[in-house]
């Protein structure tokens, strides 16, 4: 196995050096009748461990995928899970099937030179599919199984695809360059489907426990359906409530400077506050998310994991910088205004310090500010009428 992995790595290194791809591909087909997802993952892990920048591996992600076409083996464990109605891999696989049909339609319209805006909107719904991978699969592979390739490389490609589709949707001038860009991103989406089916999903299937899959199933309920695929019930997982509170209701009160409350009261109060609340402790571990609908998803399985594992590489760097400044005491708060799904949000990252000013963690507060915009627009209209 190690010799095979080393040989695969040699081929990937040759691609990185810019050698002729067709020649490499011919030699690869000669040397390998088949290759499984774990071998590919281990080869990429070795490349990352040797110091190859993630950005470089990301650029070559699609080329790496093309090298393995028609040589990846199907895994029985994955095949079985994709047939279990309601299982996360069942849903993700059906979403890919639907996406393939949509991409075929897109290629046909590109050929005709006429692409409807509605098609771009349909393609952009893949963002939900990618979000589920990013929040529910990549971090588990990275944190629990130390398989960093998907989190480091595929997550970045997902974001590139999302951003390109967003930018194409904003363009009013559908010129030749616009069609070329759309054709390129459609090809990248096709390659991502291949990588999911033949590398990502088999790797997850061969590593994740039944308990982890059930946790992913329950966390996935927080995401909207996408690509016309309706989420189905997984009867076996429904018997296990993975989101059941781990804190027993306690009649004893927690004594604080400002008063005293039971754990039940504290929990109810935090869930009533009209904010999405996250608390990360001084060791950078996710400790608490309040309950309720969220714009920024917070999988229950992320509790107890390092906060950095919950973010794609580009965002992870920013989060690390903010927390480092919090710890140094050179920064106390970072407010960020953003627009998402047509609404305005204020996201505030704040250092949490004890009574003596010692850093004990960080908090994130997400607030829907649409009420303020509507209020001031109303005030402005009334002022104009007066």
Phi and psi in degrees as a GROMACS rama.xvg file:
@    title "Ramachandran Plot"
@    xaxis  label "Phi"
@    yaxis  label "Psi"
@TYPE xy
-62.2577  -36.8674  UNK-2
-65.8761  -39.1951  UNK-3
-64.9532  -44.7443  UNK-4
-61.6888  -42.3253  UNK-5
-64.0114  -38.176  UNK-6
-67.0579  -42.0391  UNK-7
-60.9492  -42.7994  UNK-8
-60.0688  -39.3373  UNK-9
-60.4441  -41.9313  UNK-10
-64.0142  -42.0363  UNK-11
-65.7841  -37.9225  UNK-12
-63.2118  -38.751  UNK-13
-65.0786  -37.4662  UNK-14
-62.345  -42.8259  UNK-15
-61.8483  -32.3967  UNK-16
-79.374  -5.36585  UNK-17
88.6858  17.335  UNK-18
-67.1802  160.702  UNK-19
-59.5916  122.48  UNK-20
-66.0118  -42.7355  UNK-21
-60.4326  -38.2826  UNK-22
-66.7029  -44.1199  UNK-23
-62.1434  -42.8266  UNK-24
-61.8607  -42.6587  UNK-25
-61.1118  -43.8304  UNK-26
-68.135  -37.413  UNK-27
-63.6362  -45.5648  UNK-28
-61.4973  -35.434  UNK-29
-66.2516  -39.871  UNK-30
-86.9968  -24.4599  UNK-31
-127.77  117.019  UNK-32
-77.2995  -29.354  UNK-33
-156.137  164.468  UNK-34
-151.719  137.81  UNK-35
-102.455  165.934  UNK-36
-61.1819  -36.9152  UNK-37
-65.6101  -34.9812  UNK-38
-65.7944  -41.9763  UNK-39
-63.6754  -45.3875  UNK-40
-60.2475  -44.7401  UNK-41
-65.8567  -36.4146  UNK-42
-64.6152  -43.622  UNK-43
-68.4472  -33.9485  UNK-44
-60.3491  -42.4797  UNK-45
-62.9403  -39.9061  UNK-46
-63.9319  -43.8604  UNK-47
-64.6925  -40.1251  UNK-48
-64.1838  -27.1632  UNK-49
-82.065  0.0691409  UNK-50
100.667  7.77484  UNK-51
-65.0208  126.738  UNK-52
-59.0821  141.475  UNK-53
-57.086  -38.4282  UNK-54
-60.1335  -37.0674  UNK-55
-68.8268  -42.3238  UNK-56
-65.681  -35.0369  UNK-57
-63.4445  -42.774  UNK-58
-61.9683  -31.625  UNK-59
-96.503  5.44598  UNK-60
-55.5711  -47.7243  UNK-61
-68.7939  -34.6977  UNK-62
-67.6568  -41.4726  UNK-63
-58.0233  -44.2273  UNK-64
-60.6186  -43.1128  UNK-65
-62.6176  -31.6395  UNK-66
-61.0766  -36.3202  UNK-67
-91.7326  -2.60647  UNK-68
-52.7694  134.726  UNK-69
67.1235  10.8739  UNK-70
-120.39  -10.3854  UNK-71
-78.1689  138.904  UNK-72
-91.2797  147.717  UNK-73
-84.3502  138.51  UNK-74
-101.695  132.289  UNK-75
-59.2131  -38.506  UNK-76
-61.6549  -40.4773  UNK-77
-71.5556  -42.9504  UNK-78
-57.3044  -40.9624  UNK-79
-66.0137  -42.2666  UNK-80
-68.0401  -34.3574  UNK-81
-69.7417  -12.5583  UNK-82
-97.8689  -6.34446  UNK-83
-82.6931  109.011  UNK-84
-56.1869  126.942  UNK-85
92.1369  -17.3892  UNK-86
-62.2122  146.019  UNK-87
-51.7827  -40.1444  UNK-88
-70.9389  -28.2843  UNK-89
-62.8734  -46.994  UNK-90
-68.6462  -47.3202  UNK-91
-62.6196  -36.9125  UNK-92
-67.6864  -41.898  UNK-93
-65.5812  -34.7561  UNK-94
-64.0611  -40.0055  UNK-95
-66.0085  -37.794  UNK-96
-60.7692  -43.7323  UNK-97
-67.0413  -37.9676  UNK-98
-65.4906  -37.7069  UNK-99
-59.2218  -42.714  UNK-100
-62.868  -40.4394  UNK-101
-66.5317  -38.6988  UNK-102
-68.3307  -35.2574  UNK-103
-63.0566  -40.8759  UNK-104
-64.0383  -40.8139  UNK-105
-63.5041  -42.6399  UNK-106
-64.4279  -36.597  UNK-107
-65.6153  -41.2062  UNK-108
-70.1154  -34.6313  UNK-109
-63.1189  -41.0919  UNK-110
-61.1025  -37.7871  UNK-111
-77.4589  -16.6207  UNK-112
79.4172  20.9579  UNK-113
-143.49  112.163  UNK-114
-119.529  123.784  UNK-115
-75.1226  147.62  UNK-116
-60.0166  -32.6856  UNK-117
-63.3143  -31.0658  UNK-118
-68.2757  -40.6072  UNK-119
-62.1617  -40.2048  UNK-120
-62.1128  -41.3354  UNK-121
-64.1528  -42.5879  UNK-122
-63.1527  -36.6076  UNK-123
-67.2564  -17.8236  UNK-124
-68.1637  -10.1652  UNK-125
-63.1679  -16.9638  UNK-126
-57.3589  -34.0598  UNK-127
-69.4621  -41.9357  UNK-128
-59.5507  -46.2263  UNK-129
-67.2948  -35.2822  UNK-130
-63.8755  -39.5786  UNK-131
-63.5428  -41.9886  UNK-132
-61.3495  -46.9756  UNK-133
-64.8549  -37.989  UNK-134
-86.6407  -32.5026  UNK-135
-109.704  -26.5391  UNK-136
-105.827  -54.1789  UNK-137
-55.1709  -48.4036  UNK-138
-62.3055  -35.7793  UNK-139
-65.9751  -43.2188  UNK-140
-61.0898  -42.9787  UNK-141
-71.89  -47.6678  UNK-142
-81.4703  -45.2981  UNK-143
-88.4159  -26.8037  UNK-144
-121.293  2.52684  UNK-145
56.0792  33.273  UNK-146
-102.98  99.6594  UNK-147
-95.0416  -13.4345  UNK-148
-51.5389  -55.1769  UNK-149
-59.716  -43.5837  UNK-150
-66.5776  -35.1831  UNK-151
-82.8971  -35.2145  UNK-152
-109.331  -58.5286  UNK-153
-63.0128  -36.5673  UNK-154
-60.3687  -41.0912  UNK-155
-66.1276  -38.9833  UNK-156
-65.7867  -40.9798  UNK-157
-53.628  -46.9224  UNK-158
-65.0124  -39.2221  UNK-159
-60.3996  -43.7715  UNK-160
-63.8701  -45.9907  UNK-161
-58.1516  -46.4755  UNK-162
-66.5532  -38.7445  UNK-163
-66.9824  -41.1346  UNK-164
-63.7565  -39.3945  UNK-165
-61.8908  -46.397  UNK-166
-65.785  -39.8157  UNK-167
-64.341  -35.4925  UNK-168
-66.8904  -26.1536  UNK-169
-83.7082  -22.7932  UNK-170
-67.5425  131.216  UNK-171
-92.7765  -28.4118  UNK-172
-94.4463  99.4341  UNK-173
-88.1022  75.0751  UNK-174
-89.7153  -171.112  UNK-175
-60.0098  -41.7137  UNK-176
-61.9571  -39.0433  UNK-177
-60.5563  -44.6294  UNK-178
-66.2509  -36.3569  UNK-179
-65.7221  -40.7074  UNK-180
-65.0158  -41.683  UNK-181
-64.2737  -43.2267  UNK-182
-60.6677  -40.048  UNK-183
-66.4631  -42.2576  UNK-184
-72.5833  -31.4389  UNK-185
-62.5645  -41.7865  UNK-186
-62.9846  -40.66  UNK-187
-64.9467  -35.995  UNK-188
-67.9819  -37.1315  UNK-189
-64.3462  -41.391  UNK-190
-64.7297  -35.8426  UNK-191
-66.6674  -38.1249  UNK-192
-59.5758  -44.3985  UNK-193
-60.5354  -44.9313  UNK-194
-66.0915  -36.3029  UNK-195
-66.3628  -48.2796  UNK-196
-65.2649  -38.71  UNK-197
-105.372  -12.9634  UNK-198
-126.512  -58.8345  UNK-199
-66.3898  -56.348  UNK-200
-62.5969  -43.7265  UNK-201
-61.8211  -36.8382  UNK-202
-65.3366  -42.4949  UNK-203
-63.3121  -43.9785  UNK-204
-62.1064  -35.2281  UNK-205
-83.7449  -8.64813  UNK-206
-116.751  -42.0968  UNK-207
-68.9704  142.509  UNK-208
-83.7021  165.948  UNK-209
-60.4584  -38.0926  UNK-210
-63.7156  -40.612  UNK-211
-65.9701  -41.7171  UNK-212
-62.0068  -38.0553  UNK-213
-67.3439  -38.0112  UNK-214
-63.3285  -41.2543  UNK-215
-64.061  -41.4224  UNK-216
-58.1145  -47.4787  UNK-217
-68.4829  -40.11  UNK-218
-65.2669  -32.8643  UNK-219
-66.4913  -16.5987  UNK-220
-64.5678  -19.904  UNK-221
-77.5029  -7.49058  UNK-222
-102.215  145.22  UNK-223
-69.6154  154.644  UNK-224
-66.5001  152.503  UNK-225
-143.598  160.151  UNK-226
58.0186  25.6595  UNK-227
76.4393  10.5301  UNK-228
-102.056  121.959  UNK-229
-90.1539  131.52  UNK-230
-65.93  137.234  UNK-231
-106.776  160.798  UNK-232
-77.7409  134.507  UNK-233
-104.166  97.0708  UNK-234
-51.9158  -42.8892  UNK-235
-62.5473  -40.8619  UNK-236
-72.3572  -28.7462  UNK-237
-65.1522  -20.5951  UNK-238
-76.0199  -14.9292  UNK-239
-115.299  118.693  UNK-240
-94.4191  91.2685  UNK-241
-74.9679  -12.8759  UNK-242
-97.6161  7.51726  UNK-243
-61.6737  135.219  UNK-244
-58.0945  134.365  UNK-245
-85.2394  -13.8429  UNK-246
-90.1418  120.461  UNK-247
-68.4831  142.725  UNK-248
-62.1139  129.747  UNK-249
-125.922  129.417  UNK-250
-77.0353  -18.236  UNK-251
-71.6787  145.017  UNK-252
-96.2973  149.898  UNK-253
-91.0954  121.456  UNK-254
-86.9833  126.26  UNK-255
-131.594  164.971  UNK-256
-59.4217  -39.2452  UNK-257
-85.6607  -0.289564  UNK-258
149.625  -160.793  UNK-259
-145.479  138.994  UNK-260
-144.333  157.6  UNK-261
-80.5457  162.349  UNK-262
-59.9115  -38.9054  UNK-263
-60.8011  -41.5555  UNK-264
-67.9511  -41.6925  UNK-265
-61.9373  -44.7832  UNK-266
-63.5148  -43.5252  UNK-267
-64.5929  -39.3611  UNK-268
-63.5875  -46.6724  UNK-269
-62.9866  -33.0947  UNK-270
-78.3059  -16.7373  UNK-271
-88.0832  -28.8946  UNK-272
-57.8774  127.956  UNK-273
-76.678  53.9445  UNK-274
-140.774  152.783  UNK-275
-86.6647  121.081  UNK-276
-116.326  131.182  UNK-277
-128.951  136.564  UNK-278
-123.942  128.643  UNK-279
-116.318  130.809  UNK-280
-78.2799  -177.918  UNK-281
-66.6384  -13.9716  UNK-282
-100.069  13.5874  UNK-283
69.8795  27.2217  UNK-284
-103.359  133.33  UNK-285
-62.5346  122.678  UNK-286
-112.969  -29.5515  UNK-287
-156.604  135.969  UNK-288
-126.85  133.948  UNK-289
-74.7148  162.261  UNK-290
-89.3357  169.007  UNK-291
114.266  170.165  UNK-292
-59.232  141.62  UNK-293
-135.576  140.996  UNK-294
-75.777  -41.7483  UNK-295
-101.468  107.895  UNK-296
-63.7649  143.044  UNK-297
-129.955  88.2231  UNK-298
-60.7856  135.852  UNK-299
-59.2156  -30.0335  UNK-300
-66.9899  -13.8381  UNK-301
-78.1782  -15.2659  UNK-302
-63.523  131.071  UNK-303
91.0981  -6.52688  UNK-304
-99.1096  157.992  UNK-305
-64.2426  136.335  UNK-306
-60.6165  -32.5307  UNK-307
-65.3577  -25.7948  UNK-308
-70.9389  -11.8238  UNK-309
-90.2263  1.1779  UNK-310
-124.243  145.272  UNK-311
-65.1731  158.632  UNK-312
-49.292  -43.3859  UNK-313
-64.026  -39.2359  UNK-314
-79.1474  -33.7349  UNK-315
-55.7696  -40.9032  UNK-316
-60.5972  -41.4047  UNK-317
-67.0587  -41.6942  UNK-318
-63.6615  -42.4664  UNK-319
-60.6694  -42.5949  UNK-320
-63.2216  -44.5002  UNK-321
-61.1946  -47.9221  UNK-322
-66.4166  -36.2432  UNK-323
-61.3726  -41.6173  UNK-324
-67.3614  -37.7928  UNK-325
-59.5898  -45.5358  UNK-326
-66.0637  -36.8062  UNK-327
-71.3286  -21.4089  UNK-328
86.9232  10.5724  UNK-329
-90.8002  -3.28409  UNK-330
-149.993  140.904  UNK-331
-119.172  -24.7386  UNK-332
-154.786  143.656  UNK-333
-131.461  105.587  UNK-334
-91.0085  135.903  UNK-335
-131.595  121.669  UNK-336
-93.1849  135.33  UNK-337
-149.103  160.758  UNK-338
-112.737  131.742  UNK-339
-143.88  128.049  UNK-340
54.9027  36.3263  UNK-341
79.796  4.65363  UNK-342
-116.527  154.778  UNK-343
-95.0712  132.866  UNK-344
-128.325  146.636  UNK-345
-111.808  119.11  UNK-346
-109.291  123.72  UNK-347
-119.86  123.191  UNK-348
-100.576  126.372  UNK-349
-133.139  138.558  UNK-350
-73.0482  137.917  UNK-351
-107.603  120.895  UNK-352
-125.026  151.302  UNK-353
-80.5325  -174.31  UNK-354
-60.7804  -22.1016  UNK-355
-98.7876  6.85417  UNK-356
86.2154  6.38227  UNK-357
-76.866  135.106  UNK-358
-69.3991  125.36  UNK-359
-123.897  1.11532  UNK-360
160.073  -173.725  UNK-361
-135.477  148.379  UNK-362
-123.59  147.499  UNK-363
-121.794  130.039  UNK-364
-122.339  124.534  UNK-365
-113.47  123.201  UNK-366
-125.582  128.034  UNK-367
-73.8093  117.018  UNK-368
-101.672  13.9104  UNK-369
-59.5471  -34.5739  UNK-370
-60.982  -35.7139  UNK-371
-71.3346  -42.404  UNK-372
-62.2184  -45.4829  UNK-373
-62.9093  -37.7327  UNK-374
-64.2022  -48.6287  UNK-375
-73.6419  -30.4192  UNK-376
-65.1075  -40.921  UNK-377
-63.1025  -41.3327  UNK-378
-62.9264  -41.6001  UNK-379
-64.5464  -39.7966  UNK-380
-64.8702  -43.8959  UNK-381
-63.5511  -37.8395  UNK-382
-64.6078  -40.1969  UNK-383
-66.2442  -35.8042  UNK-384
-70.5915  -32.8024  UNK-385
